[in-house]
Amino acid sequence: MAEGEKGLLVKCPCCGAAVRWQPAAEFRPFCSRRCRDQDLLAWATEAYRVVGEPNESEGSPDTT
């Protein structure tokens, strides 16, 4: 990542392309709608997960 004259230069989380962090970058931090949608799809299909304690409802079914 580097800072330029017109905003911070960051890497797209999906493909690694350079993206200027500025209002004109419509899909920031992603470089395009395609990368943004791929990331959303990964969350929706649970390809990405946040590690934590399981919910009580996720365990074995209640036997009472």
C-alpha positions in Angstrom: 0.0 0.0 0.0 1.3 3.5 -0.8 -0.1 6.9 -0.4 -0.3 9.0 -3.6 -1.5 12.6 -4.4 -5.1 11.5 -4.9 -5.7 9.1 -2.1 -4.3 6.0 -0.5 -3.4 3.2 -2.9 -4.6 -0.2 -1.6 -4.9 -3.7 -3.0 -8.2 -5.3 -4.0 -8.9 -8.0 -1.4 -10.0 -10.4 -4.2 -7.5 -10.0 -7.0 -4.8 -7.7 -5.7 -5.3 -5.0 -8.3 -4.3 -1.4 -7.2 -7.3 0.7 -6.1 -7.2 4.4 -5.1 -9.1 5.0 -1.8 -11.2 7.9 -2.9 -14.9 8.7 -3.5 -14.5 8.2 -7.3 -13.6 4.5 -6.6 -17.2 3.2 -6.6 -16.4 -0.3 -5.4 -13.6 0.4 -2.9 -11.9 -1.5 -1.4 -12.6 -3.7 -4.4 -11.4 -2.9 -7.9 -14.7 -3.8 -9.6 -18.3 -5.0 -9.2 -17.1 -8.5 -10.1 -14.6 -8.6 -7.2 -17.1 -7.1 -4.8 -19.8 -9.7 -5.8 -17.3 -12.6 -5.6 -16.5 -11.5 -2.0 -20.2 -11.3 -1.1 -20.9 -14.7 -2.6 -18.0 -16.2 -0.6 -19.7 -14.9 2.6 -23.1 -16.0 1.5 -22.0 -19.5 0.8 -20.0 -19.6 4.1 -16.6 -20.0 2.3 -15.5 -17.2 4.7 -16.2 -17.8 8.4 -15.5 -15.8 11.5 -14.1 -18.1 14.2 -15.8 -18.1 17.5 -17.8 -20.1 20.0 -20.6 -22.0 18.5 -24.2 -20.9 19.3 -26.2 -23.2 21.5 -28.6 -23.8 18.6 -25.8 -25.0 16.4 -24.9 -28.0 18.7 -26.7 -31.3 18.9 -30.5 -31.1 19.0 -32.2 -30.6 22.3 -33.4 -34.0 23.7 -35.9 -32.6 26.2 
